[in-house]
């Protein structure tokens, strides 16, 4: 079968939109967010109690800005790629807020609808992440943090990603307890655990399918600015 061409710039745009839509589906389901975005979601829920305009999208690029500052401190230098990554976070944040608004019109009463949106959200998120693997444009801070530190220390990226995910889950649980008390979990639930167990395999399978189906090429001569 002849492969079709998908430009890296289009993969970037589609990846952000699809990832935001998948996250919005999972937020609509209410079974817990992925452990990567849980800290930002918890931050959104808490701050929006006294600042109603503080959206999930705003919490995303606020938390990612903190991660990029932490990355600069750990690396002891600031790279232009960090700024590009923050721009991606802002674009994603606005897209996420738009998707959450659209998903607010979807039915979510009853267990069946919530399961539907959760089961739809996971593969959609995985597709979004997989598409972003095939673009040269700066990723969000989550991916950049793992990639930069692992490469600078000579660590295996996959193993360090697992460590990062576990730390993110622990931070989410601590934030939930600190903000809402021990009797209430916010942003972390059984859905977070299921996502953690299957997300990596799902992303890998979708990524393999994309590689088999498409040839990824650059439409614009911008790759050199992101290297």
PyMOL CGO cylinders between C-alpha atoms (Angstrom):
from pymol import cmd
from pymol.cgo import CYLINDER

trace = [
    CYLINDER, 0.00, 0.00, 0.00, 1.37, 3.37, -1.01, 0.3, 1, 1, 1, 1, 1, 1,
    CYLINDER, 1.37, 3.37, -1.01, 1.94, 5.72, 1.87, 0.3, 1, 1, 1, 1, 1, 1,
    CYLINDER, 1.94, 5.72, 1.87, 0.26, 9.11, 1.93, 0.3, 1, 1, 1, 1, 1, 1,
    CYLINDER, 0.26, 9.11, 1.93, 2.17, 12.26, 2.84, 0.3, 1, 1, 1, 1, 1, 1,
    CYLINDER, 2.17, 12.26, 2.84, 1.39, 14.09, 6.05, 0.3, 1, 1, 1, 1, 1, 1,
    CYLINDER, 1.39, 14.09, 6.05, 3.34, 17.25, 6.70, 0.3, 1, 1, 1, 1, 1, 1,
    CYLINDER, 3.34, 17.25, 6.70, 5.03, 17.67, 10.08, 0.3, 1, 1, 1, 1, 1, 1,
    CYLINDER, 5.03, 17.67, 10.08, 3.41, 21.08, 10.53, 0.3, 1, 1, 1, 1, 1, 1,
    CYLINDER, 3.41, 21.08, 10.53, -0.04, 19.57, 9.95, 0.3, 1, 1, 1, 1, 1, 1,
    CYLINDER, -0.04, 19.57, 9.95, 0.81, 16.79, 12.43, 0.3, 1, 1, 1, 1, 1, 1,
    CYLINDER, 0.81, 16.79, 12.43, 1.60, 19.50, 15.01, 0.3, 1, 1, 1, 1, 1, 1,
    CYLINDER, 1.60, 19.50, 15.01, -1.73, 21.29, 14.51, 0.3, 1, 1, 1, 1, 1, 1,
    CYLINDER, -1.73, 21.29, 14.51, -3.76, 18.09, 14.38, 0.3, 1, 1, 1, 1, 1, 1,
    CYLINDER, -3.76, 18.09, 14.38, -1.92, 16.68, 17.38, 0.3, 1, 1, 1, 1, 1, 1,
    CYLINDER, -1.92, 16.68, 17.38, -2.73, 19.68, 19.56, 0.3, 1, 1, 1, 1, 1, 1,
    CYLINDER, -2.73, 19.68, 19.56, -6.40, 19.75, 18.53, 0.3, 1, 1, 1, 1, 1, 1,
    CYLINDER, -6.40, 19.75, 18.53, -6.90, 16.00, 18.93, 0.3, 1, 1, 1, 1, 1, 1,
    CYLINDER, -6.90, 16.00, 18.93, -5.05, 15.87, 22.26, 0.3, 1, 1, 1, 1, 1, 1,
    CYLINDER, -5.05, 15.87, 22.26, -7.15, 18.75, 23.58, 0.3, 1, 1, 1, 1, 1, 1,
    CYLINDER, -7.15, 18.75, 23.58, -10.35, 17.05, 22.44, 0.3, 1, 1, 1, 1, 1, 1,
    CYLINDER, -10.35, 17.05, 22.44, -9.37, 13.76, 24.09, 0.3, 1, 1, 1, 1, 1, 1,
    CYLINDER, -9.37, 13.76, 24.09, -8.55, 15.55, 27.34, 0.3, 1, 1, 1, 1, 1, 1,
    CYLINDER, -8.55, 15.55, 27.34, -11.91, 17.33, 27.19, 0.3, 1, 1, 1, 1, 1, 1,
    CYLINDER, -11.91, 17.33, 27.19, -13.68, 13.96, 26.76, 0.3, 1, 1, 1, 1, 1, 1,
    CYLINDER, -13.68, 13.96, 26.76, -11.91, 12.61, 29.84, 0.3, 1, 1, 1, 1, 1, 1,
    CYLINDER, -11.91, 12.61, 29.84, -12.76, 15.72, 31.83, 0.3, 1, 1, 1, 1, 1, 1,
    CYLINDER, -12.76, 15.72, 31.83, -16.40, 15.28, 30.80, 0.3, 1, 1, 1, 1, 1, 1,
    CYLINDER, -16.40, 15.28, 30.80, -16.32, 11.65, 31.96, 0.3, 1, 1, 1, 1, 1, 1,
    CYLINDER, -16.32, 11.65, 31.96, -15.12, 12.61, 35.43, 0.3, 1, 1, 1, 1, 1, 1,
    CYLINDER, -15.12, 12.61, 35.43, -13.27, 9.35, 36.12, 0.3, 1, 1, 1, 1, 1, 1,
    CYLINDER, -13.27, 9.35, 36.12, -9.92, 11.04, 36.66, 0.3, 1, 1, 1, 1, 1, 1,
    CYLINDER, -9.92, 11.04, 36.66, -7.46, 12.69, 34.30, 0.3, 1, 1, 1, 1, 1, 1,
    CYLINDER, -7.46, 12.69, 34.30, -4.22, 11.21, 33.05, 0.3, 1, 1, 1, 1, 1, 1,
    CYLINDER, -4.22, 11.21, 33.05, -1.45, 11.51, 35.60, 0.3, 1, 1, 1, 1, 1, 1,
    CYLINDER, -1.45, 11.51, 35.60, 0.45, 13.90, 33.33, 0.3, 1, 1, 1, 1, 1, 1,
    CYLINDER, 0.45, 13.90, 33.33, -2.26, 16.59, 33.34, 0.3, 1, 1, 1, 1, 1, 1,
    CYLINDER, -2.26, 16.59, 33.34, -3.72, 15.85, 36.80, 0.3, 1, 1, 1, 1, 1, 1,
    CYLINDER, -3.72, 15.85, 36.80, -1.58, 18.47, 38.63, 0.3, 1, 1, 1, 1, 1, 1,
    CYLINDER, -1.58, 18.47, 38.63, -2.76, 21.21, 36.24, 0.3, 1, 1, 1, 1, 1, 1,
    CYLINDER, -2.76, 21.21, 36.24, -6.38, 20.05, 36.54, 0.3, 1, 1, 1, 1, 1, 1,
    CYLINDER, -6.38, 20.05, 36.54, -6.21, 20.08, 40.34, 0.3, 1, 1, 1, 1, 1, 1,
    CYLINDER, -6.21, 20.08, 40.34, -4.70, 23.57, 40.20, 0.3, 1, 1, 1, 1, 1, 1,
    CYLINDER, -4.70, 23.57, 40.20, -7.58, 24.67, 37.98, 0.3, 1, 1, 1, 1, 1, 1,
    CYLINDER, -7.58, 24.67, 37.98, -10.26, 23.25, 40.28, 0.3, 1, 1, 1, 1, 1, 1,
    CYLINDER, -10.26, 23.25, 40.28, -8.77, 24.88, 43.38, 0.3, 1, 1, 1, 1, 1, 1,
    CYLINDER, -8.77, 24.88, 43.38, -7.97, 28.33, 42.00, 0.3, 1, 1, 1, 1, 1, 1,
    CYLINDER, -7.97, 28.33, 42.00, -11.27, 28.56, 40.10, 0.3, 1, 1, 1, 1, 1, 1,
    CYLINDER, -11.27, 28.56, 40.10, -13.07, 28.37, 43.45, 0.3, 1, 1, 1, 1, 1, 1,
    CYLINDER, -13.07, 28.37, 43.45, -12.09, 32.00, 44.10, 0.3, 1, 1, 1, 1, 1, 1,
    CYLINDER, -12.09, 32.00, 44.10, -11.03, 33.03, 40.56, 0.3, 1, 1, 1, 1, 1, 1,
    CYLINDER, -11.03, 33.03, 40.56, -13.79, 31.61, 38.32, 0.3, 1, 1, 1, 1, 1, 1,
    CYLINDER, -13.79, 31.61, 38.32, -12.06, 32.75, 35.12, 0.3, 1, 1, 1, 1, 1, 1,
    CYLINDER, -12.06, 32.75, 35.12, -9.05, 30.50, 35.82, 0.3, 1, 1, 1, 1, 1, 1,
    CYLINDER, -9.05, 30.50, 35.82, -9.72, 27.76, 33.28, 0.3, 1, 1, 1, 1, 1, 1,
    CYLINDER, -9.72, 27.76, 33.28, -8.20, 24.33, 32.80, 0.3, 1, 1, 1, 1, 1, 1,
    CYLINDER, -8.20, 24.33, 32.80, -6.31, 25.68, 29.80, 0.3, 1, 1, 1, 1, 1, 1,
    CYLINDER, -6.31, 25.68, 29.80, -4.85, 28.52, 31.86, 0.3, 1, 1, 1, 1, 1, 1,
    CYLINDER, -4.85, 28.52, 31.86, -3.81, 26.05, 34.53, 0.3, 1, 1, 1, 1, 1, 1,
    CYLINDER, -3.81, 26.05, 34.53, -2.09, 23.97, 31.84, 0.3, 1, 1, 1, 1, 1, 1,
    CYLINDER, -2.09, 23.97, 31.84, 0.23, 26.69, 30.59, 0.3, 1, 1, 1, 1, 1, 1,
    CYLINDER, 0.23, 26.69, 30.59, 0.76, 28.04, 34.10, 0.3, 1, 1, 1, 1, 1, 1,
    CYLINDER, 0.76, 28.04, 34.10, 1.91, 24.65, 35.36, 0.3, 1, 1, 1, 1, 1, 1,
    CYLINDER, 1.91, 24.65, 35.36, 3.98, 24.06, 32.24, 0.3, 1, 1, 1, 1, 1, 1,
    CYLINDER, 3.98, 24.06, 32.24, 5.68, 27.41, 32.74, 0.3, 1, 1, 1, 1, 1, 1,
    CYLINDER, 5.68, 27.41, 32.74, 6.69, 26.19, 36.21, 0.3, 1, 1, 1, 1, 1, 1,
    CYLINDER, 6.69, 26.19, 36.21, 8.07, 22.98, 34.66, 0.3, 1, 1, 1, 1, 1, 1,
    CYLINDER, 8.07, 22.98, 34.66, 10.10, 24.96, 32.12, 0.3, 1, 1, 1, 1, 1, 1,
    CYLINDER, 10.10, 24.96, 32.12, 11.55, 27.16, 34.87, 0.3, 1, 1, 1, 1, 1, 1,
    CYLINDER, 11.55, 27.16, 34.87, 12.44, 24.02, 36.83, 0.3, 1, 1, 1, 1, 1, 1,
    CYLINDER, 12.44, 24.02, 36.83, 14.02, 22.57, 33.69, 0.3, 1, 1, 1, 1, 1, 1,
    CYLINDER, 14.02, 22.57, 33.69, 16.13, 25.71, 33.20, 0.3, 1, 1, 1, 1, 1, 1,
    CYLINDER, 16.13, 25.71, 33.20, 17.28, 25.51, 36.82, 0.3, 1, 1, 1, 1, 1, 1,
    CYLINDER, 17.28, 25.51, 36.82, 18.19, 21.83, 36.53, 0.3, 1, 1, 1, 1, 1, 1,
    CYLINDER, 18.19, 21.83, 36.53, 20.02, 22.38, 33.23, 0.3, 1, 1, 1, 1, 1, 1,
    CYLINDER, 20.02, 22.38, 33.23, 21.54, 25.66, 34.51, 0.3, 1, 1, 1, 1, 1, 1,
    CYLINDER, 21.54, 25.66, 34.51, 20.77, 27.40, 31.25, 0.3, 1, 1, 1, 1, 1, 1,
    CYLINDER, 20.77, 27.40, 31.25, 17.83, 28.70, 29.25, 0.3, 1, 1, 1, 1, 1, 1,
    CYLINDER, 17.83, 28.70, 29.25, 17.29, 27.52, 25.67, 0.3, 1, 1, 1, 1, 1, 1,
    CYLINDER, 17.29, 27.52, 25.67, 15.14, 29.12, 23.00, 0.3, 1, 1, 1, 1, 1, 1,
    CYLINDER, 15.14, 29.12, 23.00, 13.36, 25.77, 22.72, 0.3, 1, 1, 1, 1, 1, 1,
    CYLINDER, 13.36, 25.77, 22.72, 11.95, 26.35, 26.22, 0.3, 1, 1, 1, 1, 1, 1,
    CYLINDER, 11.95, 26.35, 26.22, 10.23, 29.50, 24.98, 0.3, 1, 1, 1, 1, 1, 1,
    CYLINDER, 10.23, 29.50, 24.98, 8.87, 27.69, 21.92, 0.3, 1, 1, 1, 1, 1, 1,
    CYLINDER, 8.87, 27.69, 21.92, 7.57, 24.97, 24.24, 0.3, 1, 1, 1, 1, 1, 1,
    CYLINDER, 7.57, 24.97, 24.24, 5.70, 27.55, 26.30, 0.3, 1, 1, 1, 1, 1, 1,
    CYLINDER, 5.70, 27.55, 26.30, 4.12, 28.93, 23.11, 0.3, 1, 1, 1, 1, 1, 1,
    CYLINDER, 4.12, 28.93, 23.11, 2.92, 25.40, 22.35, 0.3, 1, 1, 1, 1, 1, 1,
    CYLINDER, 2.92, 25.40, 22.35, 1.52, 25.15, 25.90, 0.3, 1, 1, 1, 1, 1, 1,
    CYLINDER, 1.52, 25.15, 25.90, -0.42, 28.39, 25.44, 0.3, 1, 1, 1, 1, 1, 1,
    CYLINDER, -0.42, 28.39, 25.44, -1.81, 27.28, 22.08, 0.3, 1, 1, 1, 1, 1, 1,
    CYLINDER, -1.81, 27.28, 22.08, -2.81, 23.97, 23.62, 0.3, 1, 1, 1, 1, 1, 1,
    CYLINDER, -2.81, 23.97, 23.62, -4.37, 25.73, 26.62, 0.3, 1, 1, 1, 1, 1, 1,
    CYLINDER, -4.37, 25.73, 26.62, -6.66, 27.88, 24.46, 0.3, 1, 1, 1, 1, 1, 1,
    CYLINDER, -6.66, 27.88, 24.46, -7.53, 24.86, 22.31, 0.3, 1, 1, 1, 1, 1, 1,
    CYLINDER, -7.53, 24.86, 22.31, -8.33, 22.81, 25.42, 0.3, 1, 1, 1, 1, 1, 1,
    CYLINDER, -8.33, 22.81, 25.42, -10.67, 25.48, 26.77, 0.3, 1, 1, 1, 1, 1, 1,
    CYLINDER, -10.67, 25.48, 26.77, -12.47, 25.57, 23.42, 0.3, 1, 1, 1, 1, 1, 1,
    CYLINDER, -12.47, 25.57, 23.42, -12.86, 21.78, 23.38, 0.3, 1, 1, 1, 1, 1, 1,
    CYLINDER, -12.86, 21.78, 23.38, -14.11, 21.72, 26.97, 0.3, 1, 1, 1, 1, 1, 1,
    CYLINDER, -14.11, 21.72, 26.97, -16.71, 24.34, 26.05, 0.3, 1, 1, 1, 1, 1, 1,
    CYLINDER, -16.71, 24.34, 26.05, -17.85, 22.25, 23.07, 0.3, 1, 1, 1, 1, 1, 1,
    CYLINDER, -17.85, 22.25, 23.07, -17.96, 19.08, 25.18, 0.3, 1, 1, 1, 1, 1, 1,
    CYLINDER, -17.96, 19.08, 25.18, -20.11, 20.85, 27.77, 0.3, 1, 1, 1, 1, 1, 1,
    CYLINDER, -20.11, 20.85, 27.77, -23.01, 20.33, 25.35, 0.3, 1, 1, 1, 1, 1, 1,
    CYLINDER, -23.01, 20.33, 25.35, -22.52, 16.55, 25.38, 0.3, 1, 1, 1, 1, 1, 1,
    CYLINDER, -22.52, 16.55, 25.38, -24.72, 14.44, 27.66, 0.3, 1, 1, 1, 1, 1, 1,
    CYLINDER, -24.72, 14.44, 27.66, -22.97, 13.32, 30.84, 0.3, 1, 1, 1, 1, 1, 1,
    CYLINDER, -22.97, 13.32, 30.84, -25.89, 12.22, 33.00, 0.3, 1, 1, 1, 1, 1, 1,
    CYLINDER, -25.89, 12.22, 33.00, -25.63, 8.62, 34.08, 0.3, 1, 1, 1, 1, 1, 1,
    CYLINDER, -25.63, 8.62, 34.08, -22.83, 6.09, 34.14, 0.3, 1, 1, 1, 1, 1, 1,
    CYLINDER, -22.83, 6.09, 34.14, -23.19, 4.93, 30.52, 0.3, 1, 1, 1, 1, 1, 1,
    CYLINDER, -23.19, 4.93, 30.52, -22.45, 8.31, 28.94, 0.3, 1, 1, 1, 1, 1, 1,
    CYLINDER, -22.45, 8.31, 28.94, -19.52, 8.90, 31.27, 0.3, 1, 1, 1, 1, 1, 1,
    CYLINDER, -19.52, 8.90, 31.27, -18.00, 5.54, 30.30, 0.3, 1, 1, 1, 1, 1, 1,
    CYLINDER, -18.00, 5.54, 30.30, -18.50, 6.39, 26.62, 0.3, 1, 1, 1, 1, 1, 1,
    CYLINDER, -18.50, 6.39, 26.62, -16.59, 9.66, 26.93, 0.3, 1, 1, 1, 1, 1, 1,
    CYLINDER, -16.59, 9.66, 26.93, -13.83, 8.02, 28.96, 0.3, 1, 1, 1, 1, 1, 1,
    CYLINDER, -13.83, 8.02, 28.96, -13.38, 5.16, 26.50, 0.3, 1, 1, 1, 1, 1, 1,
    CYLINDER, -13.38, 5.16, 26.50, -13.36, 7.65, 23.64, 0.3, 1, 1, 1, 1, 1, 1,
    CYLINDER, -13.36, 7.65, 23.64, -11.02, 10.06, 25.41, 0.3, 1, 1, 1, 1, 1, 1,
    CYLINDER, -11.02, 10.06, 25.41, -8.14, 7.64, 25.97, 0.3, 1, 1, 1, 1, 1, 1,
    CYLINDER, -8.14, 7.64, 25.97, -7.52, 6.63, 22.32, 0.3, 1, 1, 1, 1, 1, 1,
    CYLINDER, -7.52, 6.63, 22.32, -8.13, 10.17, 21.10, 0.3, 1, 1, 1, 1, 1, 1,
    CYLINDER, -8.13, 10.17, 21.10, -5.50, 11.48, 23.54, 0.3, 1, 1, 1, 1, 1, 1,
    CYLINDER, -5.50, 11.48, 23.54, -3.13, 8.72, 22.41, 0.3, 1, 1, 1, 1, 1, 1,
    CYLINDER, -3.13, 8.72, 22.41, -3.62, 9.69, 18.76, 0.3, 1, 1, 1, 1, 1, 1,
    CYLINDER, -3.62, 9.69, 18.76, -2.85, 13.32, 19.60, 0.3, 1, 1, 1, 1, 1, 1,
    CYLINDER, -2.85, 13.32, 19.60, 0.35, 12.40, 21.42, 0.3, 1, 1, 1, 1, 1, 1,
    CYLINDER, 0.35, 12.40, 21.42, 1.41, 10.03, 18.62, 0.3, 1, 1, 1, 1, 1, 1,
    CYLINDER, 1.41, 10.03, 18.62, 0.95, 12.75, 16.00, 0.3, 1, 1, 1, 1, 1, 1,
    CYLINDER, 0.95, 12.75, 16.00, 3.16, 15.11, 18.01, 0.3, 1, 1, 1, 1, 1, 1,
    CYLINDER, 3.16, 15.11, 18.01, 5.95, 12.51, 17.82, 0.3, 1, 1, 1, 1, 1, 1,
    CYLINDER, 5.95, 12.51, 17.82, 6.20, 13.21, 14.09, 0.3, 1, 1, 1, 1, 1, 1,
    CYLINDER, 6.20, 13.21, 14.09, 6.68, 16.96, 14.20, 0.3, 1, 1, 1, 1, 1, 1,
    CYLINDER, 6.68, 16.96, 14.20, 9.85, 18.95, 14.77, 0.3, 1, 1, 1, 1, 1, 1,
    CYLINDER, 9.85, 18.95, 14.77, 8.02, 21.88, 16.42, 0.3, 1, 1, 1, 1, 1, 1,
    CYLINDER, 8.02, 21.88, 16.42, 8.62, 22.26, 20.16, 0.3, 1, 1, 1, 1, 1, 1,
    CYLINDER, 8.62, 22.26, 20.16, 6.43, 19.90, 22.22, 0.3, 1, 1, 1, 1, 1, 1,
    CYLINDER, 6.43, 19.90, 22.22, 4.66, 20.76, 25.45, 0.3, 1, 1, 1, 1, 1, 1,
    CYLINDER, 4.66, 20.76, 25.45, 6.76, 21.11, 28.59, 0.3, 1, 1, 1, 1, 1, 1,
    CYLINDER, 6.76, 21.11, 28.59, 5.90, 17.60, 29.80, 0.3, 1, 1, 1, 1, 1, 1,
    CYLINDER, 5.90, 17.60, 29.80, 7.59, 15.87, 26.86, 0.3, 1, 1, 1, 1, 1, 1,
    CYLINDER, 7.59, 15.87, 26.86, 10.42, 18.41, 26.64, 0.3, 1, 1, 1, 1, 1, 1,
    CYLINDER, 10.42, 18.41, 26.64, 11.21, 18.05, 30.36, 0.3, 1, 1, 1, 1, 1, 1,
    CYLINDER, 11.21, 18.05, 30.36, 11.57, 14.27, 30.09, 0.3, 1, 1, 1, 1, 1, 1,
    CYLINDER, 11.57, 14.27, 30.09, 13.48, 14.31, 26.81, 0.3, 1, 1, 1, 1, 1, 1,
    CYLINDER, 13.48, 14.31, 26.81, 15.94, 17.07, 27.78, 0.3, 1, 1, 1, 1, 1, 1,
    CYLINDER, 15.94, 17.07, 27.78, 16.87, 15.71, 31.22, 0.3, 1, 1, 1, 1, 1, 1,
    CYLINDER, 16.87, 15.71, 31.22, 17.11, 12.10, 30.05, 0.3, 1, 1, 1, 1, 1, 1,
    CYLINDER, 17.11, 12.10, 30.05, 19.38, 13.00, 27.13, 0.3, 1, 1, 1, 1, 1, 1,
    CYLINDER, 19.38, 13.00, 27.13, 21.58, 15.31, 29.21, 0.3, 1, 1, 1, 1, 1, 1,
    CYLINDER, 21.58, 15.31, 29.21, 22.13, 12.58, 31.84, 0.3, 1, 1, 1, 1, 1, 1,
    CYLINDER, 22.13, 12.58, 31.84, 22.41, 9.69, 29.41, 0.3, 1, 1, 1, 1, 1, 1,
    CYLINDER, 22.41, 9.69, 29.41, 19.34, 8.00, 30.85, 0.3, 1, 1, 1, 1, 1, 1,
    CYLINDER, 19.34, 8.00, 30.85, 16.88, 5.80, 29.00, 0.3, 1, 1, 1, 1, 1, 1,
    CYLINDER, 16.88, 5.80, 29.00, 13.99, 8.05, 27.97, 0.3, 1, 1, 1, 1, 1, 1,
    CYLINDER, 13.99, 8.05, 27.97, 11.37, 5.33, 28.39, 0.3, 1, 1, 1, 1, 1, 1,
    CYLINDER, 11.37, 5.33, 28.39, 12.47, 4.49, 31.91, 0.3, 1, 1, 1, 1, 1, 1,
    CYLINDER, 12.47, 4.49, 31.91, 12.75, 8.13, 32.91, 0.3, 1, 1, 1, 1, 1, 1,
    CYLINDER, 12.75, 8.13, 32.91, 9.28, 8.78, 31.48, 0.3, 1, 1, 1, 1, 1, 1,
    CYLINDER, 9.28, 8.78, 31.48, 7.96, 6.05, 33.77, 0.3, 1, 1, 1, 1, 1, 1,
    CYLINDER, 7.96, 6.05, 33.77, 9.68, 7.69, 36.73, 0.3, 1, 1, 1, 1, 1, 1,
    CYLINDER, 9.68, 7.69, 36.73, 8.25, 11.08, 35.74, 0.3, 1, 1, 1, 1, 1, 1,
    CYLINDER, 8.25, 11.08, 35.74, 4.74, 9.64, 35.43, 0.3, 1, 1, 1, 1, 1, 1,
    CYLINDER, 4.74, 9.64, 35.43, 4.99, 8.06, 38.89, 0.3, 1, 1, 1, 1, 1, 1,
    CYLINDER, 4.99, 8.06, 38.89, 6.24, 11.31, 40.40, 0.3, 1, 1, 1, 1, 1, 1,
    CYLINDER, 6.24, 11.31, 40.40, 3.44, 13.20, 38.64, 0.3, 1, 1, 1, 1, 1, 1,
    CYLINDER, 3.44, 13.20, 38.64, 0.89, 10.79, 40.09, 0.3, 1, 1, 1, 1, 1, 1,
    CYLINDER, 0.89, 10.79, 40.09, 2.36, 11.23, 43.57, 0.3, 1, 1, 1, 1, 1, 1,
    CYLINDER, 2.36, 11.23, 43.57, 2.32, 15.01, 43.21, 0.3, 1, 1, 1, 1, 1, 1,
    CYLINDER, 2.32, 15.01, 43.21, -1.30, 14.87, 42.08, 0.3, 1, 1, 1, 1, 1, 1,
    CYLINDER, -1.30, 14.87, 42.08, -2.33, 12.84, 45.12, 0.3, 1, 1, 1, 1, 1, 1,
    CYLINDER, -2.33, 12.84, 45.12, -0.48, 15.19, 47.47, 0.3, 1, 1, 1, 1, 1, 1,
    CYLINDER, -0.48, 15.19, 47.47, -2.03, 18.25, 45.80, 0.3, 1, 1, 1, 1, 1, 1,
    CYLINDER, -2.03, 18.25, 45.80, -5.50, 16.73, 46.07, 0.3, 1, 1, 1, 1, 1, 1,
    CYLINDER, -5.50, 16.73, 46.07, -5.01, 16.02, 49.78, 0.3, 1, 1, 1, 1, 1, 1,
    CYLINDER, -5.01, 16.02, 49.78, -3.50, 19.45, 50.44, 0.3, 1, 1, 1, 1, 1, 1,
    CYLINDER, -3.50, 19.45, 50.44, -6.21, 21.39, 48.61, 0.3, 1, 1, 1, 1, 1, 1,
    CYLINDER, -6.21, 21.39, 48.61, -9.32, 19.31, 49.33, 0.3, 1, 1, 1, 1, 1, 1,
    CYLINDER, -9.32, 19.31, 49.33, -8.54, 17.11, 52.34, 0.3, 1, 1, 1, 1, 1, 1,
    CYLINDER, -8.54, 17.11, 52.34, -8.10, 13.38, 52.75, 0.3, 1, 1, 1, 1, 1, 1,
    CYLINDER, -8.10, 13.38, 52.75, -11.76, 12.60, 52.19, 0.3, 1, 1, 1, 1, 1, 1,
    CYLINDER, -11.76, 12.60, 52.19, -11.87, 13.79, 48.58, 0.3, 1, 1, 1, 1, 1, 1,
    CYLINDER, -11.87, 13.79, 48.58, -9.86, 12.87, 45.49, 0.3, 1, 1, 1, 1, 1, 1,
    CYLINDER, -9.86, 12.87, 45.49, -9.86, 15.49, 42.71, 0.3, 1, 1, 1, 1, 1, 1,
    CYLINDER, -9.86, 15.49, 42.71, -8.43, 14.78, 39.26, 0.3, 1, 1, 1, 1, 1, 1,
    CYLINDER, -8.43, 14.78, 39.26, -7.18, 11.35, 40.38, 0.3, 1, 1, 1, 1, 1, 1,
    CYLINDER, -7.18, 11.35, 40.38, -9.39, 8.26, 40.31, 0.3, 1, 1, 1, 1, 1, 1,
    CYLINDER, -9.39, 8.26, 40.31, -9.53, 4.73, 38.94, 0.3, 1, 1, 1, 1, 1, 1,
    CYLINDER, -9.53, 4.73, 38.94, -9.53, 6.20, 35.45, 0.3, 1, 1, 1, 1, 1, 1,
    CYLINDER, -9.53, 6.20, 35.45, -6.09, 7.66, 36.11, 0.3, 1, 1, 1, 1, 1, 1,
    CYLINDER, -6.09, 7.66, 36.11, -4.76, 4.22, 37.03, 0.3, 1, 1, 1, 1, 1, 1,
    CYLINDER, -4.76, 4.22, 37.03, -6.29, 2.56, 33.93, 0.3, 1, 1, 1, 1, 1, 1,
    CYLINDER, -6.29, 2.56, 33.93, -4.87, 5.30, 31.74, 0.3, 1, 1, 1, 1, 1, 1,
    CYLINDER, -4.87, 5.30, 31.74, -1.43, 4.79, 33.27, 0.3, 1, 1, 1, 1, 1, 1,
    CYLINDER, -1.43, 4.79, 33.27, -1.58, 1.04, 32.53, 0.3, 1, 1, 1, 1, 1, 1,
    CYLINDER, -1.58, 1.04, 32.53, -2.69, 1.21, 28.88, 0.3, 1, 1, 1, 1, 1, 1,
    CYLINDER, -2.69, 1.21, 28.88, -1.66, 4.65, 27.64, 0.3, 1, 1, 1, 1, 1, 1,
    CYLINDER, -1.66, 4.65, 27.64, 1.91, 3.77, 26.71, 0.3, 1, 1, 1, 1, 1, 1,
    CYLINDER, 1.91, 3.77, 26.71, 0.92, 0.69, 24.73, 0.3, 1, 1, 1, 1, 1, 1,
    CYLINDER, 0.92, 0.69, 24.73, -1.91, 2.55, 23.01, 0.3, 1, 1, 1, 1, 1, 1,
    CYLINDER, -1.91, 2.55, 23.01, 0.38, 5.41, 21.96, 0.3, 1, 1, 1, 1, 1, 1,
    CYLINDER, 0.38, 5.41, 21.96, 2.95, 2.90, 20.68, 0.3, 1, 1, 1, 1, 1, 1,
    CYLINDER, 2.95, 2.90, 20.68, 0.38, 1.02, 18.59, 0.3, 1, 1, 1, 1, 1, 1,
    CYLINDER, 0.38, 1.02, 18.59, -1.07, 4.21, 17.08, 0.3, 1, 1, 1, 1, 1, 1,
    CYLINDER, -1.07, 4.21, 17.08, 2.41, 5.58, 16.41, 0.3, 1, 1, 1, 1, 1, 1,
    CYLINDER, 2.41, 5.58, 16.41, 3.34, 2.38, 14.57, 0.3, 1, 1, 1, 1, 1, 1,
    CYLINDER, 3.34, 2.38, 14.57, 0.16, 2.64, 12.48, 0.3, 1, 1, 1, 1, 1, 1,
    CYLINDER, 0.16, 2.64, 12.48, 0.93, 6.27, 11.58, 0.3, 1, 1, 1, 1, 1, 1,
    CYLINDER, 0.93, 6.27, 11.58, 4.46, 5.32, 10.54, 0.3, 1, 1, 1, 1, 1, 1,
    CYLINDER, 4.46, 5.32, 10.54, 3.12, 2.51, 8.37, 0.3, 1, 1, 1, 1, 1, 1,
    CYLINDER, 3.12, 2.51, 8.37, 0.41, 4.64, 6.78, 0.3, 1, 1, 1, 1, 1, 1,
    CYLINDER, 0.41, 4.64, 6.78, 2.06, 8.04, 6.28, 0.3, 1, 1, 1, 1, 1, 1,
    CYLINDER, 2.06, 8.04, 6.28, 5.31, 9.55, 5.09, 0.3, 1, 1, 1, 1, 1, 1,
    CYLINDER, 5.31, 9.55, 5.09, 6.08, 12.59, 7.20, 0.3, 1, 1, 1, 1, 1, 1,
    CYLINDER, 6.08, 12.59, 7.20, 7.73, 15.52, 5.44, 0.3, 1, 1, 1, 1, 1, 1,
    CYLINDER, 7.73, 15.52, 5.44, 8.40, 19.19, 6.12, 0.3, 1, 1, 1, 1, 1, 1,
    CYLINDER, 8.40, 19.19, 6.12, 6.28, 21.72, 4.26, 0.3, 1, 1, 1, 1, 1, 1,
    CYLINDER, 6.28, 21.72, 4.26, 8.28, 24.67, 5.59, 0.3, 1, 1, 1, 1, 1, 1,
    CYLINDER, 8.28, 24.67, 5.59, 12.06, 25.16, 6.13, 0.3, 1, 1, 1, 1, 1, 1,
    CYLINDER, 12.06, 25.16, 6.13, 11.68, 25.73, 9.87, 0.3, 1, 1, 1, 1, 1, 1,
    CYLINDER, 11.68, 25.73, 9.87, 13.20, 22.55, 11.29, 0.3, 1, 1, 1, 1, 1, 1,
    CYLINDER, 13.20, 22.55, 11.29, 16.58, 24.22, 11.81, 0.3, 1, 1, 1, 1, 1, 1,
    CYLINDER, 16.58, 24.22, 11.81, 15.04, 26.68, 14.28, 0.3, 1, 1, 1, 1, 1, 1,
    CYLINDER, 15.04, 26.68, 14.28, 13.83, 23.86, 16.54, 0.3, 1, 1, 1, 1, 1, 1,
    CYLINDER, 13.83, 23.86, 16.54, 16.93, 21.69, 16.54, 0.3, 1, 1, 1, 1, 1, 1,
]
cmd.load_cgo(trace, "trace")
